Amino acid sequence: MSNKLTSVKDYENYAVNTLPKPVLGYYQGGACEEFTLSINNRAFNKLRIIPRMLRNVQNRDYSLTVQGNKVRLPIGISPCAMHKMAHEDGECASARAAGKYGAIFILSTLSNCSLEEVAHAAPDTVKWFQLYVYKDRAMTISLIQRAEKAGYKALVLTVDTPVFGIRYRDIKNNFSLPSHLKLGNFSEENSKMSKTDGSGLTDYVMKLFNDQLVWDDVLWLKRITKLPIIIKGILSAADARIAADLGCNGVFVSNHGGRQLDTSPATIEALPSIVREVGHQVDVYLDCGIRQGTDAFKALALGAKMVFLAQPILWGLTYNGQKGAEDVFGLIINEFDNAMALTGCRKLDQIKKEMVVHESVFSKL
Ligand SMILES: Cc1cc2nc3c(=O)[nH]c(=O)nc-3n(C[C@H](O)[C@H](O)[C@H](O)COP(=O)(O)O)c2cc1C
């Protein structure tokens, strides 16, 4: 039998058989019983794509302008902490993999490579910086200024993490950053995770992250940076409305990969009402559970301007560093391209809502 890896699942299976248990648990796990984690992808499978015929699909083009930057495709890489546990080249490798396809790469505050290292390693990749706000405001401001200086094009403010989700696997495995690694954006002091009975990362977050943030802090952020501000972790039309009214530049529909509030909705379920509320006003992005190009197509049909993915990149990195990340990303892009062709779309604006139908429609026939 051939060992060729042809799907994200194949890469995930490789990682499952390779990574140390605590690392796998952290990368793969979700909050509590992992219900939301489990529906993130399943919810996509409740949607059917209706193919269209005889529309001349030669020379397909998916390029678009996002936050003022031209990118080659509407699929990017979500912020994700600690890539060096998958491969020693860490985020530098993932950022370069994004660059190969002209895609956006979002760097996590909790990366192993510093934001400057990533900027240096992938100068041609369009990079956004994901921000966690620390109790120490000076430290937070310094992160923002460094990201601006290093050429990051937007700030992605993650708002779904005032406290960390309860992650059973991390607690069971006493997960902590392996001692040979550090958080690249911080001094030794602020990079340390305790070796506790339970999750060292949760201790870190509880100690350092600001759990008093309110919407007014977004105005504070707007005052101290000229970068576009995208609010990540939105699951309700009500919050999307507040973000848009405050003048944020994008709303990022995300449940943090099912890692925060268990039983929160799958993002593809939450998307339509958010698009209805603010889609005419600001960009709406989505991540969580995208495992095939068809998932990306469905989210775009329902109004997302772009989609992002995290776990598949980690599986690719685990398999073969930058090349593995490129290969797994390439699979999804190829599937997306295929879905475009088979639905008769040559350009992104030809993807229409009517092309996606919920399975319940068929059961009524
Ligand atoms: C291992 C891991 C670490 C993550 N770290 C961060 C992070 O540092 N900041 C953040 O905003 N989101 C983080 N996320 C959430 C992702 O940005 C994203 O919302 C989600 O994982 C996307 O879903 P997917 O993994 O199903 O593609 C992390 C996700 C994973 C799997």
The ligand as an SDF file (V2000), in Angstrom:
LIG
                    3D

 31 33  0  0  0  0  0  0  0  0999 V2000
   -2.4370   24.2650   19.5300 C   0  0  0  0  0  0  0  0  0  0  0  0
   -3.2490   25.4950   19.3420 C   0  0  0  0  0  0  0  0  0  0  0  0
   -2.7970   26.6870   19.8780 C   0  0  0  0  0  0  0  0  0  0  0  0
   -3.5370   27.8570   19.6840 C   0  0  0  0  0  0  0  0  0  0  0  0
   -3.0260   29.0410   20.1320 N   0  0  0  0  0  0  0  0  0  0  0  0
   -3.7110   30.1860   19.8890 C   0  0  0  0  0  0  0  0  0  0  0  0
   -3.1510   31.4410   20.2430 C   0  0  0  0  0  0  0  0  0  0  0  0
   -2.0460   31.5280   20.7510 O   0  0  0  0  0  0  0  0  0  0  0  0
   -3.8970   32.5430   20.0010 N   0  0  0  0  0  0  0  0  0  0  0  0
   -5.1320   32.4810   19.4190 C   0  0  0  0  0  0  0  0  0  0  0  0
   -5.7790   33.5200   19.2130 O   0  0  0  0  0  0  0  0  0  0  0  0
   -5.6660   31.3090   19.0540 N   0  0  0  0  0  0  0  0  0  0  0  0
   -4.9780   30.1720   19.2580 C   0  0  0  0  0  0  0  0  0  0  0  0
   -5.5000   28.9710   18.8470 N   0  0  0  0  0  0  0  0  0  0  0  0
   -6.8030   28.9500   18.1630 C   0  0  0  0  0  0  0  0  0  0  0  0
   -6.6120   29.0950   16.6530 C   0  0  0  0  0  0  0  0  0  0  0  0
   -6.1890   30.3860   16.3080 O   0  0  0  0  0  0  0  0  0  0  0  0
   -7.8900   28.8660   15.8770 C   0  0  0  0  0  0  0  0  0  0  0  0
   -8.9120   29.7160   16.3630 O   0  0  0  0  0  0  0  0  0  0  0  0
   -8.4110   27.4530   15.8280 C   0  0  0  0  0  0  0  0  0  0  0  0
   -7.4990   26.5100   16.2880 O   0  0  0  0  0  0  0  0  0  0  0  0
   -8.7450   27.1710   14.3810 C   0  0  0  0  0  0  0  0  0  0  0  0
   -9.2860   25.9550   14.2620 O   0  0  0  0  0  0  0  0  0  0  0  0
   -8.5550   24.6870   13.5980 P   0  0  0  0  0  0  0  0  0  0  0  0
   -7.4170   24.3460   14.4800 O   0  0  0  0  0  0  0  0  0  0  0  0
   -9.6720   23.7260   13.6360 O   0  0  0  0  0  0  0  0  0  0  0  0
   -8.1290   25.0490   12.2030 O   0  0  0  0  0  0  0  0  0  0  0  0
   -4.7700   27.8030   18.9950 C   0  0  0  0  0  0  0  0  0  0  0  0
   -5.2040   26.5850   18.4610 C   0  0  0  0  0  0  0  0  0  0  0  0
   -4.4550   25.4420   18.6050 C   0  0  0  0  0  0  0  0  0  0  0  0
   -4.9470   24.1680   17.9910 C   0  0  0  0  0  0  0  0  0  0  0  0
  1  2  1  0
  2  3  1  0
  2 30  2  0
  3  4  2  0
  4  5  1  0
  4 28  1  0
  5  6  2  0
  6  7  1  0
  6 13  1  0
  7  8  2  0
  7  9  1  0
  9 10  1  0
 10 11  2  0
 10 12  1  0
 12 13  2  0
 13 14  1  0
 14 15  1  0
 14 28  1  0
 15 16  1  0
 16 17  1  0
 16 18  1  0
 18 19  1  0
 18 20  1  0
 20 21  1  0
 20 22  1  0
 22 23  1  0
 23 24  1  0
 24 25  2  0
 24 26  1  0
 24 27  1  0
 28 29  2  0
 29 30  1  0
 30 31  1  0
M  END
$$$$
